[in-house]
Each structure stands twice: as C-alpha cells, then as structure tokens.
C-alpha cells in the first residue's frame, strides 16, 4: 500500500499482449497501473503522473531504450524505485543501470507469481535498501 491507498505502478512495455496481461494481473492484485507502450511515453507518463511506487521497465523499447527511460527518470527523481523486466539483460545494461542505482532484474519469460514476489520485495521497506544489490531471476 502506498501512503494514500493502493500502490501505483508504471508499466513500460512495448509488447501489447504482455503489457495487457501484466496490467490485468496487477490490477487483480489491487495495484493501480499506468501503462506506456514505448520509452518516450514512459517518460511522459512519469512526468505527468509520477512519482510511482514502482516502475516496471522493459529494456528493448522503441523511441527511448529502457536504460534511457531510467536515466531520465533518475534525473527527475533519484529515489524513484525501478525494476527491470526484460528478456535481454546484457552486461552493458547491468553496468549502465548499476551506475543509476538499479540492480533489480526479472528476466522474461516470468510467471505471474514471480513478478508479484519481486514487486512485493521491491515495495517492502527492506527491499529499497537492498535494491542496489543485484537481484536476478533467470527463466528455467
């Protein structure tokens, strides 16, 4: 729960089927969800409606990459919680994101239960303290 009710998440995902499915799962769990279909829209939604309790950001996005989304968000709000949900998390991504204080990665494909567990971890008070330590889940 956020300070004023349910937690609100920004979901930045270009794959419309996955974005719709994830948004539905999150809404069924009681989260407020704002959706963005590309990196630029993600940054715009952040500026229009943020900060959020958590951002869920894909890396391979049109217009602005996920790393660029994170850079722009961090420039506006260094304390914004961000979790990366992507199929392709390269060493360069990890390095660039680590410099931004982002170390929480969930690799696609993932199960809804895994996503919810990662979100709960990130939103827990202790999760923020540990967020800079790499937290990776690889698909089996």
C-alpha positions in Angstrom: 0.0 0.0 0.0 1.2 3.5 -0.8 0.8 6.3 1.6 -2.6 7.3 0.1 -4.0 3.9 -0.7 -3.1 1.2 -3.2 0.3 1.2 -4.8 0.5 2.6 -8.3 2.9 1.1 -10.8 4.1 2.4 -14.1 4.4 -0.4 -16.6 6.6 0.4 -19.6 6.3 -2.5 -22.1 6.1 -2.3 -25.9 4.7 -5.8 -26.4 0.9 -5.1 -26.2 -0.2 -8.6 -25.3 2.3 -8.9 -22.5 1.5 -5.3 -21.3 -2.2 -6.0 -21.2 -1.7 -9.3 -19.4 0.6 -8.0 -16.8 -1.6 -4.9 -16.2 -4.6 -7.2 -15.7 -2.7 -9.4 -13.2 -1.5 -6.4 -11.3 -5.0 -4.8 -11.2 -6.5 -8.1 -10.0 -3.9 -7.9 -7.1 -5.1 -4.4 -6.2 -2.4 -2.3 -7.8 -3.1 0.8 -9.7 -1.4 0.6 -13.1 -0.4 3.3 -15.6 0.7 1.8 -18.9 3.2 3.0 -21.5 3.9 1.4 -24.9 7.4 2.9 -25.6 10.2 4.7 -23.8 9.1 8.2 -24.6 5.6 7.5 -23.4 7.0 6.0 -20.3 9.0 9.2 -19.5 5.9 11.3 -20.3 3.7 9.2 -18.1 6.3 9.5 -15.3 6.3 13.3 -15.6 2.5 13.6 -15.9 1.6 11.1 -13.1 4.7 10.3 -11.1 6.3 9.5 -8.9 5.1 6.0 -8.7 5.5 3.4 -6.0 7.4 1.3 -8.6 8.4 1.4 -12.3 8.5 -1.8 -14.3 10.6 -1.2 -17.3 11.5 -3.3 -20.3 14.9 -2.6 -21.8 14.2 -3.2 -25.5 11.8 -0.3 -26.2 11.1 1.8 -29.2 11.8 5.5 -29.2 13.8 5.6 -25.9 15.5 2.5 -24.6 14.7 1.2 -21.2 18.1 2.4 -20.0 17.3 5.9 -21.3 14.0 5.8 -19.6 15.8 5.1 -16.3 18.3 7.9 -16.9 15.6 10.4 -17.5 13.5 9.2 -14.5 16.6 9.3 -12.2 17.4 12.8 -13.4 14.0 13.9 -12.2 13.7 11.7 -9.1 16.8 10.0 -7.9 14.7 8.0 -5.3 12.2 6.5 -7.7 12.0 2.7 -7.4 12.7 0.9 -10.7 12.7 -2.7 -11.5 13.8 -4.0 -14.9 11.6 -6.7 -16.6 13.3 -7.8 -19.8 14.3 -10.7 -21.9 17.7 -9.3 -22.9 19.7 -8.0 -20.0 23.2 -7.7 -21.2 26.3 -6.9 -19.1 26.4 -3.4 -20.6 22.8 -2.9 -19.4 23.7 -4.1 -15.9 26.7 -1.8 -15.8 24.7 1.3 -17.0 21.8 0.5 -14.7 24.1 -0.1 -11.7 25.5 3.4 -12.2 21.9 4.6 -11.8 21.4 2.6 -8.7 19.2 0.0 -10.3 20.1 -3.6 -9.6 16.7 -5.5 -9.6 16.2 -7.6 -12.7 13.4 -10.0 -13.6 14.1 -11.9 -16.8 11.4 -12.7 -19.3 9.6 -15.0 -19.6 8.4 -15.0 -16.0 5.5 -16.4 -14.2 2.9 -14.0 -12.6 3.8 -15.4 -9.2 7.5 -14.5 -9.7 6.5 -11.0 -10.9 4.3 -10.4 -7.8 7.0 -11.7 -5.5 9.6 -9.4 -7.0 7.2 -6.4 -6.7 6.4 -7.2 -3.1 10.2 -7.4 -2.4 10.8 -4.1 -4.1 7.9 -2.4 -2.3 8.9 -3.7 1.2 10.8 -1.2 3.2 13.8 -3.5 3.3 13.6 -4.0 -0.5 14.7 -0.4 -1.1 17.8 -0.9 1.0 18.7 -4.0 -1.0 17.7 -2.7 -4.4 21.2 -1.7 -5.4 22.4 -5.3 -4.9 21.9 -7.4 -8.0 18.7 -9.4 -7.7 18.3 -11.6 -10.8 15.9 -14.3 -11.7 16.6 -16.3 -14.8 13.9 -18.3 -16.5 14.2 -22.1 -16.3 
